[in-house]
Each structure stands twice: as structure tokens, then as C-alpha cells.
Amino acid sequence: MERGGLSSTIPSSIGRLSKLYFLDLDFNSLSGAIPAEISQLVDLEQLDLNNNLLEGGIDAIATLSKLFFLQLHNNNFSGSVPERVGDFAGLGAFTAHSNNLTGTMPAQVCALRNSVGGPLITLTADCGPSSNPELSCTCCSQCW
């Protein structure tokens, strides 16, 4: 529920919503980690979790290969971007800025952006302009 005033964690029972294809929980006060059970939402096409208080890694999204819209910005996510995000053949938007993600944007993700006719148009991360970016990204459409 976008801007719904929600303030809790995302329940593990979310994994039981097997037919879910759109999940918009942005602009709430959700906290805690993305539950591992979200990986069971194999038909999910849009995931919008931006502007919450979520934390922990984002590995649970690595199996959501049908995603074409993924917004995770303005949270407290940490760790690295899973390489398997590069397997999301239809991914057109991925916003990961304003988190605590580190490392390097996987080459597989950049390939979605750099290939001729590649689907990935919007890719944002905390990759600059500071001299010590948190997440190195040579292919981002915008660095924060």
C-alpha cells in the first residue's frame, strides 16, 4: 500500500501470494529485512519498496527474474547487488541509491544497460560524485 502509513515488517506470509505481480509499499515506515519468502513470488513484475526503513541484504530478490521495475532507494539496505539481477531480461528500471550498498554493480546488470536495445533505461546507485563511492557503477544512468 503506497503511502499507507504502514509501520511494521514485511510478513514472511508474503510468500503465499503466489499470483502477485505488483507490490507497491513505498513511502511507509516499514522496517526490518526483506523476508526470504519474497523469493517465492516468481511472477512479480514490479517491486517498489523505496522510502522506508528497510535494512539488510537484498539477496531475496535474486530469483524474481520477471521484474521489470525495481525500486529500493531511500532505505538502509546493505551488502552487494546480487549478480542474478543481471538475469532479469526485461528489467527497465532499477533504483538502488540512498542505501548502504557496497561493492561494484555486477557486470551482468550493466550488460542490460549497455547492450544495443537493452531494456535497462534507469539505473541509479550511490556511485558518485564523491571520491569514495559506496557502490561503484560505470553504467548507471545517474549517480547520487
C-alpha positions in Angstrom: 0.0 0.0 0.0 1.7 3.2 -1.2 1.8 6.0 1.3 -0.4 3.8 3.5 1.1 4.7 6.9 2.3 1.1 7.4 4.8 0.6 10.2 5.9 -2.9 10.8 7.9 -5.5 9.0 7.0 -7.2 5.7 5.5 -10.5 6.9 7.0 -13.8 5.8 3.5 -14.8 4.7 4.0 -12.6 1.7 5.4 -15.7 0.0 2.0 -17.2 -0.1 0.7 -14.6 -2.5 1.8 -16.7 -5.5 -0.2 -14.9 -8.1 1.1 -11.4 -7.0 2.6 -9.5 -9.9 2.7 -5.9 -8.5 3.8 -4.9 -5.0 4.0 -1.2 -4.1 4.9 -0.5 -0.5 6.8 2.8 -0.9 6.6 5.8 1.4 5.7 3.9 4.5 7.6 3.2 7.7 8.4 -0.5 7.1 11.4 -1.8 8.9 13.4 -5.0 9.1 14.7 -7.1 6.3 13.1 -8.2 3.1 11.8 -11.6 4.1 13.4 -14.6 2.3 9.9 -15.8 1.3 9.5 -12.9 -1.1 11.7 -15.1 -3.4 8.6 -17.3 -3.9 6.8 -14.5 -5.8 8.1 -15.7 -9.1 5.5 -13.9 -11.2 6.3 -10.5 -9.6 6.9 -7.8 -12.2 7.0 -4.7 -10.2 8.5 -4.2 -6.7 8.5 -0.8 -5.1 9.9 -0.6 -1.6 11.5 2.8 -1.7 11.3 5.4 1.1 11.0 3.0 4.0 13.3 1.9 6.9 14.2 -1.5 5.5 17.6 -2.9 6.1 19.8 -6.0 5.5 20.8 -7.5 2.2 18.7 -7.7 -1.0 19.6 -11.3 -1.9 15.9 -12.3 -1.5 15.1 -10.5 -4.8 17.7 -12.5 -6.8 15.1 -15.1 -8.0 12.5 -12.5 -9.2 13.6 -12.7 -12.8 10.3 -11.3 -14.2 10.9 -7.9 -12.6 10.9 -5.0 -15.0 10.5 -2.3 -12.3 12.6 -2.5 -9.1 12.8 0.5 -6.7 14.8 0.0 -3.5 16.1 3.6 -2.9 16.0 5.5 0.3 16.3 2.6 2.7 19.1 1.1 4.8 19.9 -1.9 2.6 23.5 -3.2 2.9 25.7 -5.7 1.2 26.1 -6.0 -2.6 23.8 -6.2 -5.6 23.2 -9.8 -6.5 24.7 -10.8 -9.8 21.4 -12.6 -10.7 19.7 -9.2 -11.1 21.5 -9.2 -14.4 19.4 -12.2 -15.4 16.2 -10.1 -15.3 16.0 -9.8 -19.0 13.1 -7.3 -19.0 14.4 -5.0 -16.2 13.8 -1.4 -17.3 14.2 0.5 -14.1 16.4 -0.3 -11.0 16.9 2.4 -8.4 19.3 1.5 -5.5 20.6 4.8 -4.4 20.5 6.2 -0.9 21.2 2.9 0.8 24.3 1.3 2.2 25.0 -1.0 -0.7 28.7 -1.6 -1.4 30.9 -3.2 -3.9 30.5 -3.0 -7.7 27.4 -3.1 -9.8 27.5 -6.5 -11.4 28.7 -6.7 -15.0 25.5 -8.6 -15.8 23.4 -5.7 -14.7 25.5 -3.2 -16.7 25.1 -5.5 -19.8 21.3 -4.9 -19.6 22.0 -1.2 -19.8 24.9 -1.1 -22.3 23.7 -3.6 -24.9 22.1 -2.3 -28.0 18.4 -2.2 -27.4 19.0 -3.2 -23.8 15.9 -2.8 -21.6 17.6 -1.1 -18.6 16.9 2.6 -19.0 17.0 3.8 -15.4 19.8 2.6 -13.2 20.7 4.7 -10.1 23.1 4.0 -7.3 25.4 5.7 -4.7 28.3 5.7 -7.2 29.5 9.3 -7.0 30.4 12.1 -7.4 32.4 11.5 -4.2 35.9 10.3 -4.5 34.9 7.2 -2.5 31.6 6.0 -3.8 29.8 3.2 -1.8 28.8 1.3 -4.9 31.0 1.5 -7.9 28.9 1.7 -11.1 30.3 2.5 -14.6 26.9 2.1 -16.3 24.4 4.0 -14.0 22.1 6.5 -15.7 22.5 8.6 -12.5 24.9 8.5 -9.6 23.9 10.0 -6.3 
